Amino acid sequence: MRAGVSRQFLKALAAFAWFWLVMATASATEVSRREIDVPTPTGSVAMEAYERQGPEPRPAIVILSGSKGFGSPAYGEMAQAFNAAGLDVFLLHVLSREDVRAIAGADGAAARKRYYAQRLPDWIGSARAAAAFLKARPRHAGAIGLLGISLGANVAAASAVGNADIAALVLVDGGFPEGYSRQVRALPPLRLIWGAADRVFPLSLGRDLERMARGLGGTASLDVYDGAGHDFFLRPGTSQARAAHQSAADFLQRRLAQRP
């Protein structure tokens, strides 16, 4: 019990210090925000870009939302924090407005799962197209990371399999889509971030993913937040969300900075 309290206290303390560092850095950093249309096999997909101005190379992070899209203010908080850590951030709208409405209006979990199964190939194709699009930009020097949350984690995990465009992967409270059948031979360096009290995707799934990735010879780590539910990563201003954002940013910056 004492060890658990100590870990949570240290995470909260680190998050507090990191939050003030982000606030101090943001005031001195000029970050431009614009929308980019990314060509994909099924048409253009909108991507919001948060990029620091200047010619210097910077890693790029593609973020895939949960089933409610990018409505939460936590995504703006994430973008600011990742920018301060030296990362350009791209919010990829693989879920159209029609997708978000259809998911919200689905008649129960079974109907949502059927809809996901129908749309997942297009969402995965869009995520892979966005990674290839960013990798081709000299500014990013091939250093592309992918972060997915819940449903976005399903898309991110499947998009990263056998994909040389993805150099680092973060999955938050989610893994491979249900019924995923493609053989997985390797994954990029992986950080799993999980709420211990998640009832949608239980922690046991995260532990299984960590074992699988290591069994493939890859690098994987699991960052668990005591008492946190499925949506804790998207609760803006909370100590656990800030600590988890820091965990993701530190991992991505460290892994992508190693790229040539």
C-alpha positions in Angstrom: 0.0 0.0 0.0 2.8 2.5 0.9 4.6 1.7 -2.4 1.4 2.3 -4.3 0.7 5.7 -2.6 4.3 6.7 -3.2 4.1 6.0 -6.9 0.9 7.9 -7.3 2.4 10.8 -5.3 5.5 10.9 -7.5 3.4 10.8 -10.6 1.2 13.7 -9.3 4.3 15.7 -8.3 5.9 15.1 -11.7 2.7 16.1 -13.5 2.5 19.3 -11.4 6.0 20.3 -12.2 5.6 19.4 -15.9 2.4 21.4 -16.1 4.1 24.6 -15.0 7.0 23.9 -17.4 4.5 23.6 -20.3 2.8 26.9 -19.3 6.2 28.7 -19.1 7.4 27.2 -22.4 4.1 27.9 -24.2 4.3 31.6 -23.6 7.8 31.7 -25.3 6.9 29.4 -28.2 5.1 30.3 -31.3 2.9 27.4 -32.4 0.8 27.7 -35.6 -2.5 25.9 -35.9 -3.9 25.1 -39.3 -6.0 22.4 -41.1 -4.5 20.0 -43.7 -6.3 17.8 -46.1 -4.6 14.4 -46.2 -5.2 12.3 -49.4 -6.3 8.8 -48.5 -7.6 5.8 -50.5 -11.2 6.8 -49.7 -10.8 10.6 -50.2 -9.4 13.5 -48.2 -9.3 13.5 -44.4 -9.0 16.6 -42.3 -6.0 16.9 -40.0 -5.4 19.7 -37.5 -1.7 20.7 -37.3 -0.1 22.2 -34.3 3.4 23.0 -35.4 6.1 25.2 -33.9 7.3 27.8 -36.3 10.9 27.6 -37.6 12.9 25.5 -40.0 14.4 23.0 -37.5 13.4 19.3 -37.8 10.9 18.0 -35.3 9.2 14.7 -34.8 5.5 14.4 -35.7 2.8 12.8 -33.6 -0.5 11.7 -35.1 -3.3 11.5 -32.6 -6.4 9.3 -33.1 -9.4 10.1 -31.0 -11.9 7.9 -29.1 -15.4 7.3 -30.4 -16.6 10.8 -29.5 -14.1 12.6 -31.8 -12.0 15.5 -30.8 -14.6 17.4 -28.8 -12.9 17.2 -25.5 -10.7 20.2 -24.4 -8.1 17.6 -23.3 -6.9 17.3 -26.9 -5.9 21.0 -26.9 -4.1 20.5 -23.6 -2.3 17.5 -25.1 -1.3 19.4 -28.2 0.2 22.2 -26.1 2.0 19.8 -23.8 3.5 17.8 -26.7 4.5 20.9 -28.5 6.4 22.0 -25.4 8.2 18.7 -25.4 9.5 19.3 -28.9 6.9 17.4 -30.9 4.6 18.7 -33.7 1.1 17.4 -33.2 -1.5 16.3 -35.8 -5.1 15.5 -34.8 -6.3 13.2 -37.5 -10.1 13.1 -38.1 -10.4 9.5 -39.3 -13.9 9.6 -37.7 -16.2 11.8 -39.8 -19.1 13.7 -38.3 -21.4 11.0 -39.7 -19.3 8.4 -37.9 -19.5 10.2 -34.6 -23.3 10.6 -35.0 -23.8 6.9 -36.0 -21.7 5.7 -33.0 -23.5 7.9 -30.6 -26.9 6.8 -31.9 -26.1 3.1 -32.1 -28.6 0.8 -30.3 -26.3 -0.8 -27.8 -22.7 -2.3 -27.8 -23.4 -4.9 -30.4 -24.6 -2.3 -32.9 -21.5 -0.2 -32.3 -19.2 -3.2 -32.8 -20.9 -3.9 -36.1 -20.4 -0.3 -37.2 -16.7 -0.4 -36.1 -16.1 -3.6 -38.1 -17.6 -2.0 -41.2 -15.6 1.2 -41.0 -12.3 0.0 -39.5 -10.6 -0.7 -42.9 -11.2 2.9 -44.0 -10.0 4.3 -40.7 -6.9 2.2 -40.7 -6.2 3.2 -44.4 -6.5 6.9 -43.4 -4.1 6.6 -40.5 -1.5 4.8 -42.6 -1.9 7.5 -45.3 -1.4 10.2 -42.8 1.8 8.6 -41.5 3.2 8.3 -45.0 2.2 11.9 -45.8 4.1 13.2 -42.8 7.1 11.0 -43.2 7.6 12.4 -46.7 7.9 15.9 -45.2 11.7 16.8 -44.8 10.8 18.7 -41.5 10.0 15.4 -39.7 13.0 13.4 -41.0 11.0 10.2 -40.9 10.3 10.5 -37.1 6.6 9.7 -36.9 4.8 8.6 -33.8 1.2 7.4 -33.5 -1.0 7.8 -30.4 -4.5 6.3 -30.2 -7.1 6.5 -27.4 -9.8 3.8 -26.9 -11.3 3.3 -30.4 -8.4 5.3 -31.7 -6.1 2.8 -30.1 -7.8 0.0 -32.1 -7.1 2.0 -35.3 -3.5 2.9 -34.2 -2.5 -0.7 -33.3 -3.8 -2.1 -36.6 -2.2 0.8 -38.5 1.2 0.2 -37.0 1.5 -3.5 -37.9 4.1 -4.0 -40.6 4.3 -0.2 -41.1 7.8 1.2 -41.4 6.4 4.7 -41.4 5.6 4.4 -37.7 8.6 4.8 -35.4 6.8 4.8 -32.0 3.4 3.8 -30.8 1.3 4.8 -27.8 -2.0 3.0 -27.0 -4.2 4.5 -24.3 -6.9 2.2 -22.9 -7.3 0.1 -26.0 -5.5 -2.4 -28.3 -6.2 -4.4 -31.4 -9.7 -4.4 -32.8 -12.0 -7.2 -31.7 -11.5 -10.1 -34.1 -8.3 -8.8 -35.6 -6.9 -11.6 -37.6 -3.8 -10.3 -39.4 -0.6 -11.9 -38.2 1.5 -9.6 -36.1 5.3 -10.2 -36.6 6.6 -6.9 -35.1 5.5 -3.6 -33.5 7.2 -0.3 -33.1 8.5 0.6 -29.6 5.3 0.6 -27.6 4.0 2.5 -24.5 0.7 1.4 -23.1 -1.2 3.8 -20.8 -4.0 2.3 -18.8 -6.5 3.1 -16.1 -6.5 0.3 -13.5 -10.3 0.7 -13.1 -11.1 0.6 -16.8 -14.2 -1.5 -17.3 -14.4 -1.0 -21.1 -11.0 -2.5 -21.9 -9.8 -4.1 -18.7 -6.2 -3.8 -17.5 -5.6 -7.5 -18.3 -5.8 -6.6 -22.0 -3.0 -4.1 -21.5 -0.9 -6.7 -19.7 -1.5 -9.2 -22.6 -0.4 -6.6 -25.1 2.8 -5.8 -23.2 3.6 -9.6 -23.1 2.8 -10.0 -26.8 5.0 -7.1 -27.9 7.9 -8.3 -25.8 7.4 -11.8 -27.1 7.9 -10.4 -30.6 11.3 -9.1 -29.5 10.1 -5.5 -29.3 10.3 -2.8 -26.6 7.1 -2.3 -24.6 6.1 -0.7 -21.2 2.8 -0.5 -19.4 2.0 2.7 -17.4 -0.9 2.0 -15.0 -2.9 4.7 -13.1 -4.5 3.4 -9.9 -8.3 3.9 -9.6 -8.5 5.5 -13.1 -11.4 4.7 -15.4 -11.6 4.4 -19.1 -11.8 8.1 -19.9 -9.2 9.4 -17.4 -6.7 10.4 -20.2 -9.4 12.9 -21.5 -10.1 14.6 -18.2 -8.5 18.0 -18.7 -6.8 19.6 -15.7 -6.6 16.4 -13.6 -3.3 15.3 -12.1 -3.6 11.8 -13.6 -4.3 13.1 -17.1 -1.4 15.4 -16.9 0.9 12.7 -15.6 -0.3 10.3 -18.4 0.2 13.1 -21.1 3.7 13.5 -19.7 4.4 9.8 -19.9 3.3 9.7 -23.5 5.3 12.9 -24.5 8.5 11.7 -22.7 8.3 8.3 -24.4 7.6 9.7 -27.9 10.3 12.4 -27.6 12.9 9.9 -26.4 12.1 7.3 -29.1 11.7 9.6 -32.0 14.8 11.6 -31.2 16.8 8.4 -31.8 15.7 8.4 -35.4 18.4 9.5 -38.0 
